[in-house]
Amino acid sequence: MAERRKLRGGMLLLTVLGAALMLPPLVFVFDQPIAHFGIPQIVFYLFAVWALLIAGTALLTHALPPEGSDADKRDGER
Amino acid sequence: MLSADFVIATAVGYVGLLFVLAYFGDRRARVNTKSFLHSPAVYTLSISVYCTSWTFYGAVGNAARSGLEFLTIYLGPTLVFVGWWFLLRRLVRISHNQRLTSVADLLSSRFGKSNRLAVLITCIAVIGIAPYIALQLKAVTSSIQAVAGSSEFGRGSLKGIDDVGLAFGVAAAMALFTILFGTRHVDAKEQHHGVVAAIAFEAVVKLAALLAVGVFVVFVGGGFENIFSKAAEVGVVVDATNTFDSRWLTTLALSVAAIVCLPRQFQVTVVENSDENHLRVASWAFPAYMLLMSLFILPIAVFGMTTMPDGSNPDMFALTLPMAFGQDALAMFAFIGGFSSATSMIILESIALSIMVSNHIVMPLILRLSPAGSGDGQGVTSLLLIARRFSIVLILSLGFFYFFFTRDSDALAPIGLISFTAIAQFFPAVIAALFWRDASLKAATAAIAAGFVFWVWCSFLPSFESVSPQVAMLLDRGPWGISWLRPEAMFGLDGIDPLAHAAFWSLLVNVLTLTLGSLLTTQSALERIQASVFVDVFKRGQATRGNFVRGSATANDLFFVAERVLGERRAAALFETEARDSGVDPDMLEPSPEFIGRLERELAGSIGAASAHVMLSKVVSGSDVSLEEMMQMADETQQVIEYSQQLEKTSAELRSTARQLEDANAQLRELDSQKDEFLSQVSHEVRTPMTSIRSFSEILLDSDDIDVDQRQHFVSTIHQESLRLTKLLDEILDLSALERGERTWDNVPIDAEAALDRALAVCEALLRQRGMKVELGERAQPTMVEGDADRLCQVFINLISNAVKYNDSDKPVIRITSTIKAGSYVAKIADNGPGIAKRERKLIFEKFWRGPGGMADQGGAGLGLAISRQIVARMNGALDLVPGPLPGACFRIRLAVMK
């Protein structure tokens, strides 16, 4: 049960962190007139945050047993 | 070059393909509930209806005009899906439980099944979505013109038709198509598997088309790096200096609200959801889809700006770039992709809106106008379908008119944001509905209405600036010259982006009204019930899923209602299942409150919660549950707490009662055995004198030759024995009379000391006979108490004789003292006998108590102490056993001294 709670906590953190990373002032940190491979750094940054959010959600959701599944029940009995 | 006829023919052919897909999808989904169509992949793709032609064409234009801003439209929904566990899961669960059909249904159901709120939301949605639909019409029109209109000979049958006519044609075709598609039948759960299948297919097409264009652009442009550096050379740069301002925040917030509240998004994400676990996949797959969609937006925009001639519409880059490079096939594919994104949006949005219109506006009207029990079985279903068809036409007409009036504004994305701002007005209420128990109907209605008014003034009205000089004037000067009411500078808030301005004011007023209003107003009983149903949806053991309609209704009436809405087959199936479950014949079915509740939810799935509630309330007489009952149901948590407290209290009570019972039982057993013992003693004692009386009287009767002396002796024995018997019986009678208070009793002033002295005198012989030493301790002065002198003397005699009788000591001692203490006369009679065992102390004053077994032979009826206590009680005093100065028992008499 504790693990489930932590996973849910992780989801909340990921959501809040994702929002924080997309908003000023954090976004200003990466908003520099630098280009990597010709592409402005901020474009790289935003797409990277985006991709990380997707990957993080996929991982967390995968780790969280589905509702009503056997793993869930085992968890509940523990 | 592509000809207009070819383009239009392709579009029509594509629509035909979609129709076939939808048709077979529907059939397949019906037959096989485990088919591919029920998979999370199709679910995710159907959510991708979020990416409309706004994305396909508008995002490129937006990127070309204002850099990275287009990303917010996809980052906002990404956040919502990353946090799916907290919001979407709750929505889906509630929707499954409550059979929600739309966002209007959600809010109306939560706020006490209010139909007024549903009507308000439906109206706002229909008006608010009009710009969005106009956007699609504009995009399709522009794209047809872009592919076909670029050459003189390419216009073909479009010759002489301007963009308005073209848009009208597109709108009409879309209306027809949507009607054919979405209103073939009324589904109980408002799930349209066929449509969803077509939408999913379109999602794949539009993604593939945009990716194809993107890859082509990157290929032609010589890689990402080349595109950006070449663009920089001609002065085209992705300018991010002013990107992260209030507008960035606003569009991000609006897109968060839109992904939840847009009618079509609510439809695909919540209503069409067939399995909660599909959300798990969509949570990352949908953001990934959007990421892929946006991946090439920036290169296309930058490349377009670099290579295309000045003045070309950046919204159409995805189409015009391949054509500029002579790739007609790719351009055609891109056209189909853009067409897909537009059609899927229009179809789903107008289906979702038409459901809202028919369920929340038309249905209640029908219910109001037609008395219960009229109309035929098919009536409601076909009426619903007709209502939906008309509302689809209405919705597309509104979209077309908006397009007609604002056709001169050129960019796509700003139009969409106007709709987003309107729809975002629902978001505070939705959040409050899910998480805030105290949010009230009045506050929610007022909040949405107020937000809408601000939207109309600050966002909707200004969009007509270019076509209406009056509006332009209004924007410039304010109404009647009141400058602080200028739509884009309310209360003098000037100089910020108009979108941020409109969103800020409308949402601020909205949220303030909602929170303040909820704090100031009270909820109705139904609201409170629904609030706890919504807020506590994940709480365990929520068996009370609101059977709010209760009372008597015949199965016939209910069946009639169900048949009108669900159609005969489904209604019959429903009733048969119920009859089978309760094990009775379908004709004999007695509708239980649970069944009525289930029926209401089932009906709500077709016509919305408010209408279903009204409809059933009409049939179910005495349907209103008493307020008290509702209140009890309302707060489930409260109820559980109360219940457990009650349980605790009851169990504590039970424990103490059990203890008392145990004590009483022990006492009873003791008394019972005492009584048995006493009875045998009494029988024995009665029997002994009776035997002698009988035998002596028999001798006297039978023999005549008895001398006078002997006869005299016999007679006196008989007399003595009769006296003994009489005394025993007298004592018993005396006690019972005392106990029942039968005897009249006069308390008069008497001298207690005199009574004690007299008792001592009476007992002197007895004391001397046993050789008992009498210790006379401290003695009180003559003291007047209220009582009966003879009776008090009787008590003293009884106590003294008991002390003598039960004393088995070699040197028996009795100690008698009397004092005045705290206004009471207290006399103590103590002895050095065996005393009274602890467990018997409670019993000695009971009737029939005769001391422990060993003492039983001391004679006496065992009534002395009981009588004594009764007497003292009658004199308003007390007789107790107290710890005394000698090893044996010590009895204390306490009587109030007369003043």
Interface residues (C-beta under 8 A of the other chain):
Chain A: R8 M11 L12 L14 T15 G18 A19 M22 L23 P24 V27 F28 D31 A35 F37 G38 I39 P40 I42 V43 L46 F47 W50 A51 L53 I54 A55 G56 T57 A58 T61 L64 P66 E67
Chain B: L68 L71 T72 Y74 L75 T78 L79 F81 V82 G83 W84 W85 F86 F224 E225 N226 I227 F228 S229 A232 V237 V238 A240 T243 F244 W248 L249 L252 E276 N277 R280 S283 W284 P287 A288 L291 L295 L298
